[in-house]
Amino acid sequence: MGERIKRILRSRLPERVSGKLPPLLVELAVGVGLPLLVFAARLLLYPWIGEAAPLAPLFVALVAAAVLAGWRAALITLVVGQVLVWTFIMSPRGVFGPKDAVPVNALIVVTLAELFTIAILALYQREVALVSSRRESQLGLLEKALKEIDHRTSNNYQTVLALVIAQANSAEDGAVKEALQQVADRIRAIASASQRLAVSSESLEEIRIAEHLHDLCNEIEKGLSRPGIRLDCEFEDIVLGADRTVSVSILVNELVTNALKHAFPDDRCGMIRVSLSSSHGSAELVVEDDGIGMGSNGRTHGSGLGTRLVETFVRQLSAKHEVAAGEAGTRHRIRFRK
């Protein structure tokens, strides 16, 4: 943690330009340049305020030097500023005329106040660095924990998926085998969404869904498609929350799988198009095929489980689901708020 604090404390101007200039040179430049700048401003005000509060502007330079370049630059600012003010304003030998007395006591008090100011700023910066270091350390531990959780979750999905596939392969009943294969497909869709959320998301709550849906469709096509059926995908690169990503994944899996299985009987050829677009805070998922069509009541072919899953996840999205079916095929349009 000590090295981390030093690194945070070194993240000021001298270290930011360390590749171009030595840090000590930057500290010296800040320490000398700021009091010269403040003193020049003080000289401009001399005709109006005279010798009143000659050291007051120096506090501004001290704070600026400490924030920009650290306590060493602030000490340089103090020394240079004191010399300038003493020589040109406070001293009897000053260029603005003789003074009645040299306020040495006032100078000592102000100098001590300036030193305390530098010390307080240095301690404050160290405390801020300490808090930042602790937060950085906690975030690092949290990131490691999340990666471990993601890894174990992925392993659990793969274990369950392997068990379901093994059971499907060993099943003698064709209906049971198909049902288990559908369960495996759904587990695979959820696992893919969870993995993409863990690896590719911009935050812990959001994911760019386009690449994930492309991967999902590729997996579905490999597992279910046959020659003569083409899957065309077009997804806008939008960001969705974790829950909505899973819901959209399940919907794509169910609707595309249903079309592949039932829209092209008797070795018919055709195309399935899947698209996701957004406009004015809403998103629209479209899954359509040019197969034999389906009933106008919008029920899918196959088991009722797929239909119930579609209806469930449409409700979770608070979406509007429209189905158009006819001799030219079937079109599902699902619109929801992002």
Secondary structure, 3 states (H helix, E strand, C coil): CHHHHHHHHCCCHHHHCCCCCCHHHHHHHHHHHHHHHHHHHHHHHHHHHCCCCCCHHHHHHHHHHHHHHCHHHHHHHHHHHHHHHHHHHHCCCCCCCCCCCCCHHHHHHHHHHHHHHHHHHHHHHHHHHHHHHHHHHHHHHHHHHHHHHHHHHHHHHHHHHHHHHHHHHHCCCHHHHHHHHHHHHHHHHHHHHHHHHHHHCCCCCEEEHHHHHHHHHHHHHHHHCCCCEEEEEEECCCEEEHHHHHHHHHHHHHHHHHHHHHCCCCCCCEEEEEEEEEECCEEEEEEEECCCCCCCCCCCCCCHHHHHHHHHHHHHCCCEEEEEEECCEEEEEEEEEC
